[in-house]
Amino acid sequence: MGGYILKRLISAVPVLLGITVIVFLIMAMIPGDPATAILGSYATPENVARINRDLGLDKPLVARYFIWLGNMLTGDFGRSFSLNRPVIDEVLDRGSTGWPTRRSPSWC
């Protein structure tokens, strides 16, 4: 039984890595420039270049993926641009209040 569980856990690693690659590529392919979206009407070429440098968007895609993956593994999900607070706080705030109260009777 222990061997089966270990085999399943080991086989889950490539699947999880594949999911992270797909999620990262979807996020990277979203049209538009994040720096321009953040700056809005203040988007001068100098400001856009500074924000891109600060966010690491000037690095190659592979380097950005490994930085992103490392941050995910350490629990750093980044900051919300619209709310200017950590994303993990938003997830925990919304998840802790809504899920238990919206349980369907079919789950019982």
N, C-alpha and C positions, 0 to 999 in steps of 0.2 A: 504494500500500500504506500509506504514511504517513497519507494522508487517511482511509482506512478505519479505521485504529487510532484516530486522533484523534476520528472520529465516534463510534466505539464507547465511548471513554472519556467523551466529553461526554454520551452517552445514558445512561451508568451513574450519573451524578450524581443525577438525579431518583429513580432506583430505590433508591439507597442512602439518600437522604433519606426516602423512603417507608418503608423498612425501619426507620430510626431512629424515625420517628413511631409505627409499629406497636409496636415493642419498648417505647418509653417509655410508651405508653398501656396496654399490658398490665401493665407494672410499676406504673403509677399506679392501676390498677383492682383490684389485689390487695386482697381484703377484710382489714380490720383496720387498726389504727393502728400505724405503725412505732415511734412513741415509746412506746406502751404495751407493745409487744413487747420493746423494749430495756430498759425500766425494770422490767418484771415486777411484783413486789409493791410496788415503790417508786413506782408510778405515781399520784402525786397530781396534781390539776389544774395546780398550779404547775410541777411537774417535767415534765409532758407538754407544757405550753406552752413551757417553756424548751428542751426537746429539739426540738420542732417549729420553733422559731425558729433554733436552732443548725444544724439540718439544712436549713433553707430551705423547710420544708413549709408555712409560713404565706404563701408567695408564690403568685401565680396560676399555674395550670397551664402557660400559655404561657411565662411567665418561667422556671419550673422546667425546661421542656423545653430552652430555649436555654442555660441554665446547664449542664444535663446534657450537651447536645451539645458545648458548648465544652470541658467536662471530658473527654469521650470523645476529642475530636480532639487534645487535649494529652497523652493517655495516663493521665489521672487517672480510674481506675475506682472510686474511693471506698474505703471501709473495710468489711471484713466485720464485721458486728455480733456474730456468734457467736465469731469468732476474734480480733477486735480487731487485725487487721493488714490492710495494703493488699490489695485484691482481685487486683491484677496479680501480686503475689507468689504468691498461691494458684494462679492460673492457670498461671503459669510453672513452679511446683513440680510441679503435677500433670501438666501437659502435657509437660514435659521428661523425666519418668521413665516415663510409661506408653505414649506413642504409638509410639516406635520399637520397643519390645519386643513389641508386640501386633500386628505386621503380619500380615496374612492371606497365606497362600501364593498366593491368587488375585491379589494385587496385583503379584506378581513378573513 
